[in-house]
Amino acid sequence: GRNLVEGALDTSEDVAPMDRIALAEANLFKVAEGATSGSEASSFKDAAMTAIKMVEAAMNSGGGLSGKTSGLDSIDEKTAGLHNSDLVILAGRPGMGKTSLATNIAFNCAAAHLEWQRDGGEFNYGAPVAFFSLEMSADQLATRILAEQAEIPSEQLRSGKGIGRDAFQSLSRASQRLAELPLYIDDTPALTIAALRTRARRLKRRHDIGLIVVDYLQLLQGSGRANDNRVNEISEISRGLKTLAKELGVPVIALSQLSRAVEQREDKRPMLSDLRESGSIEQDADMVWFIYRADYYHEAIRPDLPSETSSADVTEKYRAWEERYLELKNKATLIVAKQRHGSTGNVPLHFQAEITKFTSPNKKDYSDWGYE
């Protein structure tokens, strides 16, 4: 209490009022959680016991899962799950499906927690989820998740066209499942990183959230002390997200834009150097994922449809394009470009664009993606 009072009365530093409030709330959160306002060292014994519990969880999962599940086996197999205190950057160009993948993971993790509450079990691989949607409204996000779970194109949900009795019943069942889900959406626009951290602490205190999703990083605002330097502001935001992950002891997935340099290359697969506006994003992240869909780019170079009077060359060009498009259609790749505690590489995913849903292919089909 004395520290809070002294901090409030201290005028020796130029600290914004909202920053003082955020610091006070952070200290109060630590007190509520049974910690001190300062950072204390933990014994190696405690750290080792935590590590042993993670190994035990991985052994008991049968699939090497030691963190929270993404609900997508191919991702969990590569990463061993979403681990507490980790900052995961999920990046991609517009149209790749960043938000779709994030909502899929958020739903799957919350659903796994709900299943554990009902059925029990020694290990809980799910968690209540906080989703900070700075781009979409809560209604828009809910419509997208309903479309995914009812397997009805979101375009039909918005227009109401083509929805028959069976589809409506499917929608009703999906709505009932979602109503029970421990998934909390905050769609407040233009949040500062300090305000987001404050809201996340409250959600942790009230609902014991175990996963945070932020859509997306570049829409957050810094403290205003970066002197209008966007690179410094993004650095402050990425450090703030990593600090939040450690403070609350939960994984944080932050979506991120990529620079337009991707579009100017012949090979459109993203690289770490494409992370927009700051190299600190890569440094602060424990994992960096890029979502890439070759069919998206291949569709953009669709040749003119041949007619009866078209030459053989025109017809052959279209036939070759179509054959390749059918090979690529619905296939996505999650590029794990950085993994602090594991290997990098490519993860195959199946993507149904109409309902914005990602699933994992069967292992026997990995070769269709070019992976063994």
C-alpha positions as CSV (number, residue, x, y, z in Angstrom):
1,G,0.0,0.0,0.0
2,R,2.8,2.4,0.9
3,N,4.5,1.8,-2.5
4,L,1.2,2.8,-4.3
5,V,0.9,6.0,-2.2
6,E,4.5,6.9,-2.8
7,G,4.2,6.3,-6.5
8,A,1.1,8.5,-6.7
9,L,2.8,11.3,-4.9
10,D,6.1,11.1,-6.8
11,T,6.4,13.9,-9.3
12,S,10.1,13.5,-10.0
13,E,9.5,11.6,-13.2
14,D,7.4,12.6,-16.2
15,V,5.0,9.6,-16.1
16,A,1.6,9.8,-17.8
17,P,-1.4,9.5,-15.4
18,M,-2.7,6.4,-17.3
19,D,0.7,4.7,-17.0
20,R,0.6,5.3,-13.2
21,I,-2.9,3.7,-13.1
22,A,-1.7,0.8,-15.1
23,L,1.4,0.3,-12.8
24,A,-0.8,0.5,-9.7
25,E,-3.2,-2.1,-11.1
26,A,-0.4,-4.4,-12.1
27,N,0.9,-4.2,-8.5
28,L,-2.5,-4.8,-7.1
29,F,-2.9,-7.8,-9.4
30,K,0.3,-9.3,-8.0
31,V,-0.9,-8.8,-4.5
32,A,-4.2,-10.5,-5.3
33,E,-2.3,-13.4,-6.9
34,G,-0.3,-13.8,-3.7
35,A,2.9,-12.2,-5.1
36,T,4.8,-9.1,-4.1
37,S,4.9,-6.0,-6.2
38,G,8.6,-6.7,-7.0
39,S,10.1,-9.5,-8.9
40,E,11.4,-12.3,-6.8
41,A,13.7,-15.2,-7.8
42,S,12.2,-18.7,-7.6
43,S,14.2,-21.7,-6.5
44,F,15.5,-24.1,-9.0
45,K,13.5,-26.8,-7.2
46,D,10.2,-24.9,-8.0
47,A,11.3,-24.4,-11.7
48,A,12.3,-28.0,-12.1
49,M,9.0,-29.2,-10.7
50,T,7.1,-27.0,-13.2
51,A,9.2,-28.5,-16.0
52,I,8.5,-32.1,-14.8
53,K,4.8,-31.3,-14.8
54,M,5.0,-30.1,-18.4
55,V,6.8,-33.4,-19.4
56,E,4.2,-35.4,-17.6
57,A,1.4,-33.5,-19.4
58,A,3.1,-34.2,-22.7
59,M,3.4,-37.9,-21.9
60,N,-0.2,-38.2,-20.8
61,S,-1.6,-36.4,-23.8
62,G,-0.5,-39.1,-26.2
63,G,0.4,-36.5,-28.7
64,G,3.4,-34.7,-27.1
65,L,1.2,-31.8,-25.9
66,S,2.7,-29.9,-23.0
67,G,0.9,-26.6,-23.5
68,K,-2.6,-25.4,-24.4
69,T,-4.1,-27.0,-27.5
70,S,-4.6,-25.2,-30.7
71,G,-7.2,-27.8,-31.6
72,L,-5.2,-28.5,-34.8
73,D,-3.1,-31.7,-34.5
74,S,-0.5,-30.7,-37.1
75,I,0.2,-27.5,-35.2
76,D,0.3,-29.1,-31.8
77,E,2.6,-31.8,-33.1
78,K,5.1,-29.2,-34.3
79,T,4.9,-26.9,-31.3
80,A,3.8,-29.2,-28.4
81,G,1.0,-26.6,-27.8
82,L,0.8,-23.0,-26.7
83,H,3.0,-22.5,-23.6
84,N,2.5,-20.2,-20.7
85,S,4.4,-16.9,-20.9
86,D,5.0,-17.3,-24.6
87,L,4.4,-14.6,-27.2
88,V,3.3,-16.1,-30.5
89,I,3.3,-13.8,-33.5
90,L,0.8,-15.0,-36.2
91,A,1.6,-13.0,-39.4
92,G,0.5,-13.0,-43.0
93,R,-0.6,-10.8,-45.9
94,P,-4.3,-9.8,-46.3
95,G,-6.4,-12.6,-47.5
96,M,-4.3,-15.4,-46.1
97,G,-6.6,-16.2,-43.2
98,K,-4.9,-14.8,-40.1
99,T,-8.1,-13.9,-38.3
100,S,-9.7,-17.1,-39.3
101,L,-6.9,-19.2,-37.9
102,A,-6.9,-17.1,-34.7
103,T,-10.6,-17.6,-34.2
104,N,-10.3,-21.3,-34.9
105,I,-7.6,-21.7,-32.2
106,A,-9.5,-19.5,-29.7
107,F,-12.7,-21.6,-30.2
108,N,-10.8,-24.9,-30.0
109,C,-8.9,-24.0,-26.8
110,A,-12.1,-22.7,-25.1
111,A,-14.0,-25.8,-26.2
112,A,-11.3,-28.1,-24.8
113,H,-11.6,-26.4,-21.5
114,L,-15.3,-26.8,-21.5
115,E,-14.9,-30.5,-22.3
116,W,-12.5,-30.9,-19.4
117,Q,-14.9,-29.2,-17.0
118,R,-17.6,-31.7,-18.0
119,D,-15.6,-34.9,-18.3
120,G,-12.7,-34.2,-15.9
121,G,-9.2,-35.5,-16.3
122,E,-5.8,-34.9,-14.7
123,F,-4.7,-32.4,-17.3
124,N,-6.6,-29.5,-18.9
125,Y,-5.3,-28.8,-22.3
126,G,-7.8,-26.0,-22.9
127,A,-8.4,-22.6,-21.2
128,P,-10.9,-19.7,-21.0
129,V,-9.8,-17.3,-23.8
130,A,-9.7,-13.5,-24.1
131,F,-10.0,-12.2,-27.7
132,F,-9.1,-8.6,-28.2
133,S,-10.6,-7.7,-31.6
134,L,-9.4,-4.2,-32.6
135,E,-10.4,-4.7,-36.3
136,M,-13.8,-6.5,-36.2
137,S,-16.7,-5.8,-34.0
138,A,-17.8,-8.5,-31.5
139,D,-20.9,-9.2,-33.7
140,Q,-18.8,-9.7,-36.8
141,L,-16.4,-12.0,-35.0
142,A,-19.3,-14.0,-33.6
143,T,-20.8,-14.3,-37.1
144,R,-17.5,-15.7,-38.4
145,I,-17.2,-18.2,-35.6
146,L,-20.9,-19.3,-36.1
147,A,-20.1,-19.8,-39.8
148,E,-17.1,-21.9,-38.9
149,Q,-18.9,-24.1,-36.5
150,A,-22.2,-24.4,-38.4
151,E,-20.3,-24.8,-41.7
152,I,-22.4,-22.2,-43.4
153,P,-20.7,-19.5,-45.5
154,S,-20.6,-16.3,-43.5
155,E,-21.8,-14.5,-46.7
156,Q,-25.1,-16.5,-46.4
157,L,-25.4,-15.6,-42.7
158,R,-25.1,-11.9,-43.4
159,S,-27.6,-11.9,-46.3
160,G,-29.9,-14.7,-44.9
161,K,-30.1,-16.1,-48.5
162,G,-30.1,-19.8,-49.1
163,I,-30.5,-20.8,-45.5
164,G,-32.9,-23.7,-45.3
165,R,-34.4,-25.5,-42.4
166,D,-31.5,-27.9,-42.0
167,A,-29.0,-25.1,-42.2
168,F,-30.9,-23.1,-39.6
169,Q,-31.0,-26.1,-37.2
170,S,-27.3,-26.5,-37.6
171,L,-26.9,-22.8,-36.9
172,S,-29.0,-23.1,-33.7
173,R,-27.0,-26.0,-32.5
174,A,-23.7,-24.1,-33.1
175,S,-25.2,-21.1,-31.3
176,Q,-26.0,-23.2,-28.2
177,R,-22.5,-24.6,-28.1
178,L,-21.0,-21.1,-28.4
179,A,-23.3,-19.7,-25.6
180,E,-21.6,-22.0,-23.1
181,L,-18.0,-21.3,-24.3
182,P,-15.6,-19.5,-22.0
183,L,-14.6,-17.1,-24.8
184,Y,-14.6,-13.4,-24.0
185,I,-14.4,-10.8,-26.8
186,D,-13.3,-7.2,-26.2
187,D,-13.8,-5.1,-29.4
188,T,-12.8,-1.7,-28.0
189,P,-11.0,0.1,-30.8
190,A,-7.7,2.0,-30.6
191,L,-6.6,0.5,-27.3
192,T,-3.2,1.4,-25.9
193,I,-1.0,-1.4,-24.8
194,A,-1.4,-0.2,-21.2
195,A,-5.2,-0.3,-21.5
196,L,-5.1,-3.8,-23.1
197,R,-2.9,-5.1,-20.3
198,T,-5.3,-3.6,-17.7
199,R,-8.3,-5.2,-19.3
200,A,-6.4,-8.6,-19.6
201,R,-5.6,-8.5,-15.9
202,R,-9.3,-8.0,-15.0
203,L,-10.3,-10.9,-17.3
204,K,-7.6,-13.0,-15.6
205,R,-8.9,-12.1,-12.2
206,R,-12.6,-12.6,-13.1
207,H,-12.5,-15.6,-15.5
208,D,-9.0,-17.1,-15.0
209,I,-8.2,-16.8,-18.7
210,G,-5.5,-19.0,-20.0
211,L,-5.0,-17.7,-23.5
212,I,-5.0,-14.2,-25.0
213,V,-5.5,-13.4,-28.7
214,V,-4.9,-9.9,-30.1
215,D,-6.1,-9.0,-33.6
216,Y,-4.0,-7.2,-34.5
217,L,-0.7,-5.7,-33.1
218,Q,-0.4,-2.7,-35.5
219,L,-3.8,-1.4,-34.4
220,L,-2.6,-1.0,-30.8
221,Q,-1.3,2.3,-29.7
222,G,1.8,3.0,-27.5
223,S,2.2,5.3,-24.6
224,G,2.8,8.3,-26.8
225,R,6.4,8.7,-25.6
226,A,7.9,7.3,-28.8
227,N,8.0,10.8,-30.3
228,D,5.9,9.8,-33.3
229,N,8.4,7.2,-34.2
230,R,6.3,4.2,-35.4
231,V,9.2,1.7,-35.2
232,N,9.8,2.6,-31.5
233,E,6.0,2.5,-30.8
234,I,5.7,-1.0,-32.3
235,S,8.8,-2.1,-30.2
236,E,7.0,-0.8,-27.1
237,I,3.8,-2.7,-28.0
238,S,5.6,-6.0,-28.7
239,R,7.6,-5.8,-25.5
240,G,4.3,-5.0,-23.7
241,L,2.7,-8.1,-25.0
242,K,5.6,-10.3,-24.0
243,T,5.6,-8.7,-20.6
244,L,1.8,-9.4,-20.3
245,A,2.4,-13.1,-21.3
246,K,4.9,-13.4,-18.5
247,E,3.0,-11.4,-15.9
248,L,-0.2,-13.4,-16.3
249,G,1.5,-16.7,-17.1
250,V,-0.5,-17.3,-20.2
251,P,0.3,-17.6,-24.0
252,V,-0.4,-14.5,-26.0
253,I,-1.1,-14.8,-29.8
254,A,-0.7,-11.5,-31.5
255,L,-1.6,-11.1,-35.2
256,S,0.7,-9.0,-37.3
257,Q,0.8,-7.4,-40.7
258,L,3.6,-8.1,-43.2
259,S,5.3,-5.5,-45.4
260,R,4.4,-5.3,-49.1
261,A,7.8,-6.6,-50.0
262,V,6.2,-10.0,-50.1
263,E,4.1,-9.1,-53.1
264,Q,7.1,-7.8,-55.0
265,R,8.9,-11.2,-54.9
266,E,8.3,-14.1,-57.2
267,D,8.3,-16.4,-54.2
268,K,5.5,-15.1,-52.0
269,R,6.3,-17.2,-48.9
270,P,7.0,-14.8,-46.0
271,M,10.3,-14.4,-44.2
272,L,11.2,-12.9,-40.8
273,S,12.5,-9.8,-42.5
274,D,8.9,-9.2,-43.8
275,L,7.6,-8.4,-40.3
276,R,6.2,-4.9,-40.6
277,E,7.7,-1.8,-39.0
278,S,10.0,-3.4,-36.4
279,G,12.7,-6.1,-35.9
280,S,11.8,-6.1,-32.2
281,I,8.7,-8.2,-33.0
282,E,10.9,-11.1,-34.0
283,Q,13.2,-10.5,-31.0
284,D,10.3,-10.4,-28.5
285,A,8.4,-13.4,-29.9
286,D,8.9,-16.9,-28.7
287,M,7.3,-18.2,-31.9
288,V,6.7,-16.6,-35.2
289,W,4.1,-18.2,-37.5
290,F,3.4,-17.2,-41.1
291,I,0.2,-18.3,-42.8
292,Y,0.6,-18.9,-46.5
293,R,-1.8,-20.0,-49.2
294,A,-0.4,-20.7,-52.6
295,D,-3.9,-21.1,-54.1
296,Y,-4.6,-17.4,-53.3
297,Y,-1.7,-16.2,-55.4
298,H,-2.3,-18.8,-58.2
299,E,-5.9,-17.7,-58.5
300,A,-4.7,-14.1,-59.0
301,I,-2.9,-15.1,-62.3
302,R,-6.0,-17.0,-63.7
303,P,-5.8,-16.7,-67.6
304,D,-8.8,-15.8,-69.7
305,L,-11.3,-18.6,-70.1
306,P,-10.8,-20.1,-73.6
307,S,-13.7,-20.0,-76.1
308,E,-14.5,-22.3,-79.0
309,T,-12.4,-20.1,-81.3
310,S,-9.4,-19.9,-78.9
311,S,-6.1,-21.2,-80.2
312,A,-4.6,-24.4,-78.9
313,D,-2.0,-22.4,-76.9
314,V,-4.6,-20.4,-75.1
315,T,-6.6,-23.5,-74.3
316,E,-3.5,-25.4,-73.1
317,K,-2.4,-22.4,-70.9
318,Y,-5.8,-22.4,-69.1
319,R,-5.8,-26.2,-68.8
320,A,-2.4,-26.1,-67.1
321,W,-3.4,-23.3,-64.8
322,E,-6.6,-25.1,-63.8
323,E,-4.8,-28.4,-63.1
324,R,-2.3,-26.6,-60.9
325,Y,-5.1,-24.7,-59.1
326,L,-6.9,-27.9,-58.3
327,E,-3.7,-29.2,-56.8
328,L,-3.3,-26.2,-54.6
329,K,-7.0,-25.5,-53.7
330,N,-7.8,-25.6,-50.0
331,K,-4.2,-26.2,-49.0
332,A,-2.5,-23.8,-46.6
333,T,0.9,-23.9,-44.9
334,L,1.8,-22.6,-41.5
335,I,5.4,-21.6,-41.6
336,V,7.0,-21.8,-38.2
337,A,9.8,-19.4,-38.8
338,K,11.0,-19.1,-35.2
339,Q,10.5,-21.4,-32.3
340,R,12.6,-20.6,-29.2
341,H,12.3,-24.1,-27.7
342,G,11.9,-26.2,-30.9
343,S,12.6,-26.6,-34.5
344,T,11.3,-24.5,-37.4
345,G,9.5,-25.9,-40.4
346,N,6.3,-26.1,-42.4
347,V,2.9,-27.3,-41.0
348,P,0.2,-28.5,-43.5
349,L,-3.3,-27.2,-42.9
350,H,-6.6,-27.6,-44.8
351,F,-8.5,-24.4,-45.4
352,Q,-12.2,-24.1,-46.3
353,A,-12.4,-20.4,-47.5
354,E,-16.2,-20.3,-47.7
355,I,-16.6,-20.9,-44.0
356,T,-13.1,-19.6,-43.0
357,K,-12.2,-22.8,-41.2
358,F,-8.8,-24.5,-40.8
359,T,-8.4,-28.2,-40.1
360,S,-5.5,-30.6,-39.9
361,P,-5.1,-33.1,-42.8
362,N,-4.5,-36.8,-42.0
363,K,-0.8,-37.6,-41.7
364,K,-1.1,-40.0,-44.7
365,D,-2.0,-36.9,-46.8
366,Y,1.0,-34.8,-45.8
367,S,2.7,-35.8,-49.1
368,D,-0.1,-33.8,-51.0
369,W,1.4,-30.7,-49.4
370,G,4.9,-31.8,-50.4
371,Y,5.8,-32.9,-46.8
372,E,6.5,-36.4,-45.8
